[in-house]
Every structure is written in structure tokens, then in C-alpha cells.
Amino acid sequence: MRLLLTSDTHVPARAKTLPEALLAAVDDADVVIHAGDWTDEATLDLLEARSRRLIAVHGNNDGPALRDRLPEVARAELGGLRFAVVHETGPAAGRERRCAARFPDTDVLVFGHSHIPWDSTAPNGLRLLNPGSPTDRRRQPHHTFLTLTAVDGTLSDAVLHRLPPRI
């Protein structure tokens, strides 16, 4: 099962549209996971229409219309793994411990908010993934998104995609 992880798209404030490389990856994915901060319903509509399956949450910058359509936490079983998706996880210090306590029945936690790519594993085995942002790199060197494969309870082929600078 091919997964695409993205977050913090912030369209149209940070970009007029989603990057073409991200949209091409959406077309190739079996499941698209968005960890919040859409800021507009048009981007949600686009990914709902274009994705085979979309799993998504709202973020702190999403208004009432998006909050009405999206949960704060989403859960799904994908490729034999229990996924949870949430926008915010708090400060980096202690993140693994906090998230392991908050999501005890989860194998993979996808989160956003910081715009900083993250891949770590808590002592209990919980894998924490943040794909960064394809439109707002903040202090990061690149705009990013993440793809990986989930099969038979195993994640593999994790690739952090670095997008070219916007002109």
C-alpha cells in the first residue's frame, strides 16, 4: 500500500496551488494522509476528488468550515498497521513519551504543525512521522512531503521528497 503524507499546505496564504510534484504523488498513492492546516476548503475538495482514499484532520489554522468537515484525530488501519493522525503534538522535547502515552494502541502517528520533517520511534515502538510542508518551509531548507509503503505490518521505502524552490 503506497502512502503519501503531507501537512500544513496553507493554500492560498503560502502558495496559490499545491506543487505539481505533490499532485503527481497523490495520483500514485493508494492513501493520502493530510495532518492539518489546510486553511481553505478548495484544497480539501481537490484532495478528496483526486485521492483514492484521503485520511485527514483539521489544524490550528483551519476555520469552522474545515473543522466541521474534519476531525481533530483520525484513525485507520493501513497495511496491517494502526495509524493515527493529529495536527499538534507539542514541543519536540519529550514528544515520543507524550505521544506513546496519548496513542497507546497506535503503530504510526502522523502529525504536522511544526513544518519540520520528523521520523522517530518511541521506546514502545510507536513511529512518529511529520512530512514537513510542501508550501511553507519556514526555517527548513526545502518544502517537503513524505511517501512510504505499508505492507504486512511493516513500513518501508520512506522517502522525504524535497521540492524545488518556488519562483
N, C-alpha and C positions, 0 to 999 in steps of 0.2 A: 504494500500500500504506500503510494507516494504522497508525502505530506508537504505542504507549503505553510510556513509560519511567517506572519507579518504582524505589525502593530504600529500604532502611532502614525497613521497615514496623514492626518491633519489636512485633508483636502477641503477647501481650496486655500487655506491660510498659508501652508508651507509649500504647496505645489498646486498647479492648476488641474493636473491629472495624475493618475498613477503612472509610474515609469513603464515603458513598453516591455522591458525585461521581466518585470514583476507580472504583468498581464500574461505574457507568454508562459511563465511558470505556472500561473493559475490554470491555464489551459491544459498543462501537462499533469497537474496534480489530481489525485483521487479525492483528497480532502484539503481544504484551505482553512487554516485557523488564524483568526484575527483577534489580537489581545487588547482591543480597545483604543480609544481616541481616534475616532473616525472624523468627527466634527461636522460631517454632512451626510444626509440620508442618500444622496445620489451615489456615493461610493459604496454604501451598503447595498443599494439596489443593483449596482453594477456587479459586485462580487456575488450576490445571491443569484443573479442571472447567469453569470459566467462560470461559476464553480459547479462541479459535480455534487459536492457537499460542502457547506460552509458551517463552521462552528465558530461562534463569535460572542464577545461580551462588550459592554459599554465601558468607557473610561471616564476619568475625571473631567475631561473637556467636552464630553458629549451631553447635549441638551436633552430636554424632556422627550422629544420625538424619538431620539435614538434609545433613550432609557426605557421608553415604552415598548420598543421592539426587541431589545437585547437584555439578557440577564447580567447580573454582576459576576456570577460564576457559571461557567458551562462545564459539563462533564460528558465524556464519551469513551466508549471502548473502541480502540482502533488497533488493528494488527495484533490483537491479544494483549494490549496494554491499556491500563486505565489512565486516561488523560483528564486533567482539569485545566481550565483556562481562567485567568483573572488578570485584571489590569495592573493593580498595585500590589507590591509585596513588602514595602517599607525599605529602610536603609539596607545597603549591601552587607554591612556588619551584622552577623547573626541570621542572615536570610535563610540559609539551609535549615538551621534548627527551627526557626519560626514556621517555615513552610511545611516542614515534616510534621510538626505538631498540628498545623491547621488542616493539612490534607493527608491524614494517615492512611487512607485507602486509595492512594494515588501512586501511579508509577512515574508519570511525567507531568510536570507543571509548566505550562506556557504562560509567560507574563510579559508585560510591556512597561510603560510609564517612563523609564529612565532613558530610553533611546540608546542604551548601551548593550551591545550583544553580550550574552551571558550563557555559559554552559558549565554547569557544575552538578555534583551529585552529593546529596546529603548522606550522613552516616547510615541512615535506614534504607538507602538505595534510591530515594526519590531523585529523579533527574530534573533539574531546573533549566529551562531554556527561554532566553529572550532574544528575538530576532533582530533587535535594533529597530531602525525606522528607514523605510525606503525613500522618505521625502524630507526628513528633518534630522540631520546627523548630529546636531548640536556640537559638542566638542569632539566627536569621533572623526576619524579620517575619511570615512566613507558612509554613504547611505547603504543600508543592508536589508536583506531578508534571508530566511533560512529554509533549506529543503532537507528532507531526510526520508528514510524508508522505515516503516514499521511492519514487521513480519514475524509471526510466531513468538510474540512476546519480546522481540529484540528490536532496538533501534540501530540503524546503520546508515552509512552513506551521508552523514551530516555534512552539509556544505553551507558555509556562510557566504552568500553572494554579495560581492561588493559592486555597487552600481557606479557607472561613470558620473563625473560631476555634471550637474545641470548647467546649462548655458543660459 
